[in-house]
């Protein structure tokens, strides 16, 4: 059954990557969301309205397979009162709910799920969330090319699918997802080699494509500005 209050909502989805700091900084700067969702042990730090834990609870309670997440989830899962979406009910997680797998697969016409984040994005799409902002969902890191988490292709597939379906997707500017951490002048392959590279900026239901030397002038006509610096903490304020 769909959740009516999620229709048209703005939701933050928190993974475990380092770019979750942008959620913290955004909240410190008075940014707000209708709901905050967490992936696995994110619920041990943040006040989440919903948690996605698609592994069976036994993985955390009965094994050490989840590594450093094990201890915090053993502590927090028995006392969570918010929905915890998973693949199997377990008495040790009183608020656990079965993920609506069949309904989501049939409505989205897809069953490509190889990680928990993908399930959460599909759940948002199924419930007609308007905007889903992704934090801590990184998968690869520019300062460590030898570290890459599995599942990026699946998550980017769901991002593309949901954007094509009208849902707005936001990605932390520190995240490697959708190349969000790549300089805007380097995102259009081929064009990035030009002396004056072309850039692409989303605006409402279209993309503005312009030379980098003219993009600010073009955006001003749309009452927009190009954000080239990450959001910073709110202090100090006025010295």
C-alpha positions as a printed Julia matrix, in Angstrom:
239×3 Matrix{Float64}:
  0.0     0.0     0.0
  1.32    3.43   -0.92
  1.96    6.09    1.72
 -0.17    9.08    0.81
  1.84   11.69    2.73
  4.93   10.91    0.66
  3.27   12.07   -2.55
  4.97   15.34   -3.51
  7.35   15.2    -0.54
 10.96   16.32   -0.34
 13.12   13.58    1.19
 16.76   13.26    2.2
 18.29    9.8     1.85
 21.39    9.21    3.98
 23.98    6.61    3.1
 27.23    5.88    4.92
 29.73    7.68    2.67
 31.7    10.78    3.57
 29.43   13.1     1.58
 26.8    12.76    4.3
 28.57   15.81    5.78
 26.65   17.89    3.23
 23.4    16.81    4.9
 24.75   17.94    8.26
 25.95   21.28    6.88
 22.67   21.77    5.03
 20.68   21.18    8.22
 22.95   23.58   10.1
 22.12   26.16    7.42
 18.37   25.67    8.0
 17.73   23.37    5.06
 14.63   21.26    5.65
 13.06   18.08    4.33
  9.64   16.51    4.83
 11.31   13.25    5.8
 14.79   11.86    6.36
 15.52    8.25    5.4
 18.55    6.25    6.46
 20.45    3.31    5.03
 21.38    0.7     7.65
 23.47    2.17   10.49
 22.78    5.79    9.51
 19.87    5.4    11.92
 22.39    5.12   14.75
 23.4     8.76   14.23
 20.55   10.6    12.53
 16.87   10.91   13.44
 15.4     8.99   10.53
 11.72    8.78    9.62
 12.31    5.53    7.73
 15.17    3.05    7.56
 16.09    0.72    4.72
 17.88   -2.46    5.81
 17.36   -4.94    3.02
 19.58   -7.61    4.51
 17.75   -9.91    6.94
 18.18   -8.82   10.55
 19.93  -12.12   11.27
 22.96  -10.83    9.38
 23.47   -8.25   12.1
 22.31  -10.2    15.14
 23.68  -13.65   14.38
 26.85  -12.99   12.39
 29.71  -10.52   12.16
 29.31  -10.21    8.39
 28.26   -6.55    8.57
 31.57   -5.54   10.13
 31.58   -2.19   11.94
 27.82   -1.72   11.48
 27.11   -4.78   13.62
 27.45   -3.32   17.09
 25.44   -0.14   16.51
 22.61   -1.97   14.73
 22.36   -4.61   17.44
 21.87   -1.75   19.86
 19.49    0.44   17.85
 17.27   -1.98   15.89
 15.39   -3.35   18.95
 14.4     0.16   20.07
 13.63    1.86   16.76
 10.02    2.98   16.43
 10.15    4.11   12.79
  9.53    1.71    9.88
 12.5    -0.49    9.01
 12.01   -1.88    5.5
 13.61   -5.27    5.02
 13.26   -8.64    3.28
 12.24  -10.7     6.32
 10.43   -9.95    9.56
 12.3   -10.61   12.8
 11.01  -10.29   16.37
 14.24   -8.53   17.34
 13.24   -5.59   15.13
  9.74   -4.65   16.36
  9.21   -1.92   13.73
 10.34   -4.03   10.78
  8.1    -3.98    7.72
  8.37   -6.1     4.61
  9.52   -4.08    1.63
  6.67   -3.95   -0.93
  8.79   -5.77   -3.51
  6.13   -7.09   -5.84
  4.21   -3.81   -5.96
  7.37   -1.75   -6.58
  8.68   -4.1    -9.28
  5.37   -4.18  -11.13
  4.77   -0.43  -11.0
  8.33    0.53  -11.96
  8.65   -2.31  -14.5
 12.03   -3.25  -13.07
 13.59   -5.69  -10.61
 17.21   -4.52  -10.82
 18.24   -4.32   -7.17
 21.79   -5.17   -6.15
 22.1    -2.85   -3.13
 19.93   -1.25   -0.46
 20.14    2.3    -1.82
 18.48    1.19   -5.06
 15.51   -0.18   -3.1
 15.13    3.15   -1.29
 15.15    5.16   -4.53
 12.59    2.82   -6.09
 10.44    3.11   -2.94
 10.47    6.9    -3.28
  9.5     6.66   -6.94
  6.72    4.18   -6.15
  5.32    6.57   -3.55
  5.53    9.56   -5.91
  8.07   11.53   -3.86
  8.75   14.81   -5.66
 12.4    15.36   -4.66
 14.94   12.89   -3.32
 18.29   14.29   -2.2
 21.13   11.8    -1.79
 23.83   12.23    0.85
 26.58    9.81    1.81
 25.93    7.79   -1.34
 29.3     8.01   -3.03
 30.56    4.65   -4.36
 33.9     6.03   -5.6
 36.35    8.63   -4.35
 38.63   10.91   -6.36
 41.32   10.86   -3.67
 41.39    7.04   -3.53
 40.99    5.43   -6.93
 41.55    1.98   -5.4
 38.4     2.25   -3.25
 35.08    1.72   -4.97
 31.88    0.27   -3.55
 29.75   -2.11   -5.57
 26.33   -0.98   -6.74
 27.0     2.39   -8.37
 25.65    1.29  -11.76
 22.4     0.07  -10.2
 21.88    3.28   -8.22
 22.61    5.46  -11.25
 20.18    3.32  -13.26
 17.45    4.07  -10.72
 18.38    7.77  -10.65
 18.0     7.94  -14.43
 14.76    5.94  -14.38
 13.16    8.08  -11.71
 14.31   11.37  -13.24
 12.84   10.28  -16.55
  9.64    9.58  -14.62
  9.53   13.12  -13.24
 11.15   12.73   -9.8
 13.85   15.25   -8.97
 17.15   13.79   -7.81
 19.75   15.81   -5.93
 23.27   14.54   -5.26
 25.78   15.84   -2.74
 28.49   17.84   -4.56
 31.12   15.76   -2.74
 29.73   12.51   -4.12
 31.04   10.58   -7.1
 27.49    9.53   -7.95
 26.42   10.93  -11.35
 29.87   12.6   -11.4
 28.54   15.26   -9.04
 32.05   15.93   -7.73
 33.49   16.48  -11.22
 34.0    20.17  -12.2
 31.08   21.34  -14.29
 33.41   22.2   -17.19
 34.56   18.57  -17.38
 31.23   16.75  -17.4
 30.48   16.82  -21.13
 33.03   14.53  -22.71
 34.65   15.95  -25.82
 33.31   19.43  -25.17
 35.51   19.51  -22.06
 38.58   19.63  -24.35
 37.55   22.89  -26.0
 39.23   26.12  -25.05
 35.84   27.38  -23.87
 34.07   24.2   -22.66
 30.31   23.8   -22.85
 28.43   23.17  -19.61
 24.96   21.8   -18.89
 22.74   23.18  -16.12
 19.27   21.79  -15.27
 16.46   24.32  -15.14
 12.86   23.26  -14.48
 12.02   20.73  -17.24
 14.95   21.46  -19.54
 18.74   21.8   -19.69
 20.58   25.02  -20.38
 23.61   24.29  -22.59
 26.09   27.14  -22.9
 29.79   27.95  -23.17
 31.38   28.29  -19.75
 32.37   31.88  -20.5
 28.71   32.82  -21.03
 26.9    30.55  -18.6
 26.61   33.06  -15.75
 25.15   35.68  -18.08
 22.65   33.16  -19.45
 21.65   31.98  -15.98
 21.08   35.53  -14.76
 18.35   35.88  -17.37
 16.62   32.93  -15.66
 17.21   34.41  -12.17
 19.69   31.63  -11.49
 23.31   31.47  -10.43
 25.97   28.8   -10.83
 26.91   27.18   -7.53
 30.62   26.4    -7.81
 31.5    26.21   -4.13
 30.2    23.66   -1.59
 27.87   24.83    1.14
 29.86   25.74    4.24
 29.02   25.62    7.97
 26.94   28.58    9.23
 29.57   29.96   11.65
 31.09   32.43   11.98
 28.21   34.77   11.19
 28.98   38.49   10.78
 32.39   38.01   12.34
